[in-house]
């Protein structure tokens, strides 16, 4: 078997139906994990399963917007509903009960503003395509975002999670990046990652 650039080469083979990734005796688990994520990120799966409840994770990035387009497309195909969720991440504040001191928030409200704008856009796009669905903003309260997304998807009884892979983690750039890989590790239902090539945009 010819070596040619690891996972990136393997997923370019059009005849591949199954990708197996394994590490040698000296391979670190983290390296293997990154190779798996790299391969998964670049695969373009054929959607053949009947989905009825689709969960779309949004963060205001272009990749998340493209992922919402994919969720809407699948919903149109199968007559499914879409739940679009934007997680707002506020940093926990220091509270001293003895002195009644509460650390002031350095958040200028931009995170909430982004979530409001993103969800308004998602609602309009769902209506434009006549796809039934709802939009939700959720505050993580310092909890791991991937776990928040997974729990919310379970509460919605979603049978497919759709998310982008080029979002960035932070207060102003809310989620999706390493979050996507973290969610893949804990997911108990299908996850479709929609990769957006920023260089080509």
PAKEMI-851998 format. One record per residue (C-alpha): residue in one letter; x, y, z negated; residue number from 1. Coordinates in pm, whole numbers, plus 50000, padded with zeros to 5 digits. Layout:
! PAKEMI-851998
{aa=a | c1=X | c2=Y | c3=Z | i=NUM}
...
! end
This chain:
! PAKEMI-851998
{aa=x | c1=50000 | c2=50000 | c3=50000 | i=1}
{aa=x | c1=50144 | c2=50336 | c3=50102 | i=2}
{aa=x | c1=50191 | c2=50600 | c3=49834 | i=3}
{aa=x | c1=50067 | c2=50942 | c3=49933 | i=4}
{aa=x | c1=49998 | c2=51197 | c3=49664 | i=5}
{aa=x | c1=49802 | c2=51001 | c3=49407 | i=6}
{aa=x | c1=49431 | c2=51059 | c3=49350 | i=7}
{aa=x | c1=49409 | c2=51339 | c3=49607 | i=8}
{aa=x | c1=49519 | c2=51099 | c3=49880 | i=9}
{aa=x | c1=49297 | c2=50810 | c3=49771 | i=10}
{aa=x | c1=48974 | c2=51008 | c3=49780 | i=11}
{aa=x | c1=49044 | c2=51129 | c3=50134 | i=12}
{aa=x | c1=49013 | c2=50776 | c3=50272 | i=13}
{aa=x | c1=48667 | c2=50776 | c3=50437 | i=14}
{aa=x | c1=48622 | c2=50399 | c3=50413 | i=15}
{aa=x | c1=48662 | c2=50382 | c3=50034 | i=16}
{aa=x | c1=48352 | c2=50261 | c3=49846 | i=17}
{aa=x | c1=48519 | c2=50211 | c3=49509 | i=18}
{aa=x | c1=48810 | c2=50394 | c3=49345 | i=19}
{aa=x | c1=49006 | c2=50215 | c3=49073 | i=20}
{aa=x | c1=49256 | c2=50419 | c3=48870 | i=21}
{aa=x | c1=49510 | c2=50252 | c3=48647 | i=22}
{aa=x | c1=49830 | c2=50360 | c3=48476 | i=23}
{aa=x | c1=50162 | c2=50182 | c3=48460 | i=24}
{aa=x | c1=50323 | c2=50076 | c3=48133 | i=25}
{aa=x | c1=50476 | c2=50420 | c3=48084 | i=26}
{aa=x | c1=50172 | c2=50623 | c3=48185 | i=27}
{aa=x | c1=50024 | c2=50840 | c3=47913 | i=28}
{aa=x | c1=49651 | c2=50826 | c3=47854 | i=29}
{aa=x | c1=49618 | c2=51195 | c3=47915 | i=30}
{aa=x | c1=49789 | c2=51166 | c3=48252 | i=31}
{aa=x | c1=49554 | c2=50885 | c3=48351 | i=32}
{aa=x | c1=49259 | c2=51091 | c3=48233 | i=33}
{aa=x | c1=49363 | c2=51380 | c3=48452 | i=34}
{aa=x | c1=49404 | c2=51149 | c3=48751 | i=35}
{aa=x | c1=49052 | c2=51014 | c3=48698 | i=36}
{aa=x | c1=48908 | c2=51363 | c3=48669 | i=37}
{aa=x | c1=49101 | c2=51471 | c3=48978 | i=38}
{aa=x | c1=48957 | c2=51184 | c3=49180 | i=39}
{aa=x | c1=48602 | c2=51232 | c3=49053 | i=40}
{aa=x | c1=48618 | c2=51604 | c3=49124 | i=41}
{aa=x | c1=48710 | c2=51547 | c3=49489 | i=42}
{aa=x | c1=48466 | c2=51268 | c3=49567 | i=43}
{aa=x | c1=48153 | c2=51355 | c3=49765 | i=44}
{aa=x | c1=47891 | c2=51098 | c3=49658 | i=45}
{aa=x | c1=47583 | c2=51005 | c3=49856 | i=46}
{aa=x | c1=47273 | c2=51076 | c3=49652 | i=47}
{aa=x | c1=47046 | c2=50776 | c3=49704 | i=48}
{aa=x | c1=46882 | c2=50731 | c3=49363 | i=49}
{aa=x | c1=46537 | c2=50874 | c3=49298 | i=50}
{aa=x | c1=46574 | c2=51157 | c3=49046 | i=51}
{aa=x | c1=46281 | c2=51325 | c3=48875 | i=52}
{aa=x | c1=46436 | c2=51554 | c3=48611 | i=53}
{aa=x | c1=46752 | c2=51742 | c3=48702 | i=54}
{aa=x | c1=46959 | c2=51939 | c3=48452 | i=55}
{aa=x | c1=47175 | c2=52220 | c3=48594 | i=56}
{aa=x | c1=47447 | c2=52381 | c3=48380 | i=57}
{aa=x | c1=47515 | c2=52746 | c3=48466 | i=58}
{aa=x | c1=47775 | c2=53001 | c3=48360 | i=59}
{aa=x | c1=47765 | c2=53285 | c3=48611 | i=60}
{aa=x | c1=48053 | c2=53152 | c3=48822 | i=61}
{aa=x | c1=48036 | c2=53086 | c3=49195 | i=62}
{aa=x | c1=48088 | c2=52714 | c3=49136 | i=63}
{aa=x | c1=47787 | c2=52698 | c3=48905 | i=64}
{aa=x | c1=47580 | c2=52883 | c3=49165 | i=65}
{aa=x | c1=47680 | c2=52626 | c3=49427 | i=66}
{aa=x | c1=47590 | c2=52350 | c3=49180 | i=67}
{aa=x | c1=47244 | c2=52503 | c3=49138 | i=68}
{aa=x | c1=47204 | c2=52499 | c3=49517 | i=69}
{aa=x | c1=47284 | c2=52126 | c3=49507 | i=70}
{aa=x | c1=47035 | c2=52067 | c3=49224 | i=71}
{aa=x | c1=46764 | c2=52248 | c3=49420 | i=72}
{aa=x | c1=46844 | c2=52049 | c3=49733 | i=73}
{aa=x | c1=46811 | c2=51720 | c3=49544 | i=74}
{aa=x | c1=46490 | c2=51839 | c3=49378 | i=75}
{aa=x | c1=46341 | c2=51925 | c3=49718 | i=76}
{aa=x | c1=46434 | c2=51580 | c3=49849 | i=77}
{aa=x | c1=46281 | c2=51383 | c3=49562 | i=78}
{aa=x | c1=46014 | c2=51621 | c3=49434 | i=79}
{aa=x | c1=46204 | c2=51660 | c3=49107 | i=80}
{aa=x | c1=46196 | c2=51937 | c3=48848 | i=81}
{aa=x | c1=46503 | c2=52142 | c3=48754 | i=82}
{aa=x | c1=46599 | c2=52269 | c3=48410 | i=83}
{aa=x | c1=46867 | c2=52539 | c3=48442 | i=84}
{aa=x | c1=47061 | c2=52606 | c3=48122 | i=85}
{aa=x | c1=47318 | c2=52871 | c3=48036 | i=86}
{aa=x | c1=47515 | c2=52826 | c3=47714 | i=87}
{aa=x | c1=47617 | c2=53146 | c3=47536 | i=88}
{aa=x | c1=47924 | c2=53106 | c3=47319 | i=89}
{aa=x | c1=47954 | c2=53349 | c3=47028 | i=90}
{aa=x | c1=48253 | c2=53327 | c3=46798 | i=91}
{aa=x | c1=48164 | c2=53236 | c3=46438 | i=92}
{aa=x | c1=48198 | c2=53523 | c3=46190 | i=93}
{aa=x | c1=48390 | c2=53517 | c3=45862 | i=94}
{aa=x | c1=48158 | c2=53554 | c3=45564 | i=95}
{aa=x | c1=48276 | c2=53608 | c3=45205 | i=96}
{aa=x | c1=47987 | c2=53539 | c3=44968 | i=97}
{aa=x | c1=48164 | c2=53685 | c3=44662 | i=98}
{aa=x | c1=48224 | c2=54026 | c3=44819 | i=99}
{aa=x | c1=47923 | c2=54019 | c3=45054 | i=100}
{aa=x | c1=48164 | c2=54084 | c3=45340 | i=101}
{aa=x | c1=48056 | c2=53989 | c3=45689 | i=102}
{aa=x | c1=48312 | c2=54013 | c3=45967 | i=103}
{aa=x | c1=48183 | c2=54248 | c3=46239 | i=104}
{aa=x | c1=48112 | c2=54097 | c3=46579 | i=105}
{aa=x | c1=48351 | c2=54210 | c3=46851 | i=106}
{aa=x | c1=48104 | c2=54092 | c3=47115 | i=107}
{aa=x | c1=47968 | c2=54380 | c3=47320 | i=108}
{aa=x | c1=47669 | c2=54178 | c3=47434 | i=109}
{aa=x | c1=47819 | c2=54093 | c3=47771 | i=110}
{aa=x | c1=47778 | c2=53719 | c3=47713 | i=111}
{aa=x | c1=47406 | c2=53758 | c3=47657 | i=112}
{aa=x | c1=47380 | c2=53997 | c3=47951 | i=113}
{aa=x | c1=47548 | c2=53743 | c3=48179 | i=114}
{aa=x | c1=47316 | c2=53466 | c3=48062 | i=115}
{aa=x | c1=47010 | c2=53686 | c3=48119 | i=116}
{aa=x | c1=47122 | c2=53774 | c3=48471 | i=117}
{aa=x | c1=47219 | c2=53416 | c3=48558 | i=118}
{aa=x | c1=46889 | c2=53271 | c3=48439 | i=119}
{aa=x | c1=46683 | c2=53541 | c3=48613 | i=120}
{aa=x | c1=46863 | c2=53455 | c3=48937 | i=121}
{aa=x | c1=46807 | c2=53082 | c3=48881 | i=122}
{aa=x | c1=46436 | c2=53137 | c3=48817 | i=123}
{aa=x | c1=46405 | c2=53341 | c3=49137 | i=124}
{aa=x | c1=46585 | c2=53076 | c3=49343 | i=125}
{aa=x | c1=46366 | c2=52798 | c3=49207 | i=126}
{aa=x | c1=46058 | c2=53001 | c3=49299 | i=127}
{aa=x | c1=46198 | c2=53080 | c3=49643 | i=128}
{aa=x | c1=46238 | c2=52709 | c3=49718 | i=129}
{aa=x | c1=45909 | c2=52623 | c3=49546 | i=130}
{aa=x | c1=46082 | c2=52387 | c3=49309 | i=131}
{aa=x | c1=45921 | c2=52337 | c3=48969 | i=132}
{aa=x | c1=46146 | c2=52401 | c3=48675 | i=133}
{aa=x | c1=46246 | c2=52617 | c3=48381 | i=134}
{aa=x | c1=46542 | c2=52821 | c3=48258 | i=135}
{aa=x | c1=46692 | c2=52827 | c3=47909 | i=136}
{aa=x | c1=46964 | c2=53015 | c3=47723 | i=137}
{aa=x | c1=47127 | c2=52829 | c3=47434 | i=138}
{aa=x | c1=47377 | c2=52962 | c3=47179 | i=139}
{aa=x | c1=47646 | c2=52707 | c3=47097 | i=140}
{aa=x | c1=47715 | c2=52864 | c3=46753 | i=141}
{aa=x | c1=48077 | c2=52749 | c3=46780 | i=142}
{aa=x | c1=47987 | c2=52391 | c3=46872 | i=143}
{aa=x | c1=48163 | c2=52214 | c3=47158 | i=144}
{aa=x | c1=47990 | c2=52323 | c3=47478 | i=145}
{aa=x | c1=48001 | c2=51979 | c3=47639 | i=146}
{aa=x | c1=47819 | c2=51833 | c3=47338 | i=147}
{aa=x | c1=47562 | c2=52113 | c3=47349 | i=148}
{aa=x | c1=47497 | c2=52043 | c3=47717 | i=149}
{aa=x | c1=47473 | c2=51668 | c3=47664 | i=150}
{aa=x | c1=47231 | c2=51704 | c3=47374 | i=151}
{aa=x | c1=47014 | c2=51951 | c3=47565 | i=152}
{aa=x | c1=47007 | c2=51726 | c3=47872 | i=153}
{aa=x | c1=46893 | c2=51440 | c3=47648 | i=154}
{aa=x | c1=46620 | c2=51659 | c3=47496 | i=155}
{aa=x | c1=46500 | c2=51738 | c3=47849 | i=156}
{aa=x | c1=46508 | c2=51366 | c3=47931 | i=157}
{aa=x | c1=46715 | c2=51454 | c3=48239 | i=158}
{aa=x | c1=46814 | c2=51166 | c3=48466 | i=159}
{aa=x | c1=47085 | c2=51371 | c3=48642 | i=160}
{aa=x | c1=47321 | c2=51646 | c3=48526 | i=161}
{aa=x | c1=47458 | c2=51879 | c3=48793 | i=162}
{aa=x | c1=47741 | c2=52120 | c3=48723 | i=163}
{aa=x | c1=48025 | c2=52304 | c3=48893 | i=164}
{aa=x | c1=48396 | c2=52244 | c3=48839 | i=165}
{aa=x | c1=48550 | c2=52588 | c3=48875 | i=166}
{aa=x | c1=48395 | c2=52782 | c3=48585 | i=167}
{aa=x | c1=48619 | c2=52913 | c3=48306 | i=168}
{aa=x | c1=48591 | c2=52877 | c3=47930 | i=169}
{aa=x | c1=48565 | c2=53184 | c3=47714 | i=170}
{aa=x | c1=48330 | c2=53445 | c3=47571 | i=171}
{aa=x | c1=48299 | c2=53646 | c3=47890 | i=172}
{aa=x | c1=48347 | c2=53354 | c3=48132 | i=173}
{aa=x | c1=48118 | c2=53119 | c3=47956 | i=174}
{aa=x | c1=48183 | c2=52757 | c3=48050 | i=175}
{aa=x | c1=48248 | c2=52480 | c3=48301 | i=176}
{aa=x | c1=48603 | c2=52374 | c3=48380 | i=177}
{aa=x | c1=48755 | c2=52151 | c3=48119 | i=178}
{aa=x | c1=48396 | c2=52137 | c3=47991 | i=179}
{aa=x | c1=48305 | c2=51928 | c3=48295 | i=180}
{aa=x | c1=48574 | c2=51673 | c3=48213 | i=181}
{aa=x | c1=48470 | c2=51665 | c3=47847 | i=182}
{aa=x | c1=48108 | c2=51607 | c3=47943 | i=183}
{aa=x | c1=48208 | c2=51321 | c3=48174 | i=184}
{aa=x | c1=48370 | c2=51147 | c3=47877 | i=185}
{aa=x | c1=48057 | c2=51160 | c3=47659 | i=186}
{aa=x | c1=47780 | c2=51145 | c3=47921 | i=187}
{aa=x | c1=47519 | c2=50871 | c3=47885 | i=188}
{aa=x | c1=47350 | c2=50955 | c3=48217 | i=189}
{aa=x | c1=47464 | c2=51033 | c3=48574 | i=190}
{aa=x | c1=47668 | c2=51351 | c3=48625 | i=191}
{aa=x | c1=47714 | c2=51513 | c3=48966 | i=192}
{aa=x | c1=48008 | c2=51755 | c3=48986 | i=193}
{aa=x | c1=47982 | c2=52007 | c3=49269 | i=194}
{aa=x | c1=48328 | c2=52135 | c3=49357 | i=195}
{aa=x | c1=48361 | c2=52489 | c3=49488 | i=196}
{aa=x | c1=48677 | c2=52573 | c3=49682 | i=197}
{aa=x | c1=48749 | c2=52930 | c3=49572 | i=198}
{aa=x | c1=49028 | c2=52968 | c3=49826 | i=199}
{aa=x | c1=48786 | c2=52901 | c3=50111 | i=200}
{aa=x | c1=48515 | c2=53129 | c3=49975 | i=201}
! end
